[in-house]
Amino acid sequence: MEMKLELVFLPVSDVDRSIDFYVNKIGFNLDYDHKVNDTLRFVQLTPPGSACSISIGTGLMDPDTPLVKGLQVVVKDARAAHAELSGRGVDVTDVDVQPWGTFVRFTDPDGNGWALQEITNR
C-alpha cells in the first residue's frame, strides 16, 4: 500500500498574519485561499519543492486544538537557510550541528514549531 502525506493542518489565530508570515518571510507558495462564508476559510500553502502542504484557515479546526510542534523540512544548506530567513526578519535559532544533521528552528506567530534540517548523509 502506498501512502503520501500531502496536507497538515495548523491552528492559527490570525489567517492573514499567518499567510504573510509563511509567504513573505518563510517563502512558501500560496496555492489556494478561499473564503466559503464568514465562518469557513481554507488556505493551502506549500514549501517550494515539497509534495506536502500546510493548511490554515477558519472553521477548519476546533479552536482548542493544540499547537503543532516538530514540523520538519529538509534543506540543502542549513547555514544558507539561516541567513536567508534571518535576513527576512524571522527569529531563527543558531545553527545546531548534530551527528544526524544540521538544524535551524523557528516558530510561526502562533507558536507552531518548525525545524529545517540539512541531511549530510542518507
N, C-alpha and C positions, 0 to 999 in steps of 0.2 A: 504494500500500500504506500503510495507516495503522498506526502503531505507538504504543504508550503505555508509558512507563516507569512501572511500578507497584510494584516492590519492589526494595530494595537491601539486601543482606546486610552486616552489620557484625560484625567479630570483637570479642568481648568476653571478659574473663576471669572476670567475676562477673555472672551474669544478673540476679540480684535487685538488686544495686547499680546496674546499668545501667537497669533498669526504674524504680527510684526516681529516678535522675537525669533520665531522659527524661520521665517523667510529672510528678514533683513539682517539678523545677527548671526544665525547659525548657517543659513544658506540652503534651507530646504526649498523644494518646489511646492507652490500652492497648486494642487491638482484640481480641487473642487471646493466650492463654497456655496452652499445652497440653503437659504432660509425658507423652510416649508411654511412656517407660520411664526407667531410671536413666541412660541414655546419650543420650537424644534428647528435647529440649525445643524447642518452636517458639514464639517470641513475635513478635507483629507490633504495631508502634507507628506512629501516623500524626500528622504535624503538623496542627493544626487548619486545615481548609480545603484540605488537599493531596490530590491524587489519587495521590500516590506515598507508600508507606510504607517503613519500615525493618524488618528482621527481625534478631533476635538470638536466641541460644539455645545449646544444647549439641548436639554431634553434627551440626551443620549445615555446618561448615567445617573444613578442615584446621587443626589447632592452630597451624601456622606461617604462616597467612595473614597478610599484612602489613596494617597499619592502613590505613584509608581516609582520604585527605586530599582536601580540595577539595569536600566536600559543600556545596551552597549552596541556601538557601531565600530566597524573596523576602518582604519585609515592607513594610507601608505606611510605617512611620516607624522608621528605624534608631535614632534617639535614644530614642524611647519603648521600643523593644525592649531597648536597652542598659539603661535604667533599670529595666525590669521584671526582666530576667534578673539584673542585679547585685543587685537587691533580694531575689531568691530565693537569693542566695549563689553564683551562677555566676561563675566567673573569666572575664570578657569583656575583650576589648581595648578601647582607647579607640575612639571613633567615628572612622572613617577615610573622609574625603571625597575622592572621586576624580571626574574629569570624567564617568565612565561609571556612577557610582552611589556610594552611601554604604554603608559596611560596618561590621559588628561581627563579631568572630570569637571562637570558643571551641572547646575540645576536651572530649570526654567523659572519664570517668575512665580509659579505656584509651588515650587519645590520638588517637582518630578526630577529624579536624578539620572544623569547620563554619564557614560564613560566612553571615551574614544580610545580604541586600542590599536596600537601598531604591533602586528604579529611578525616577529623576525623569522621564526621557523615554523613550518606547518608540516 
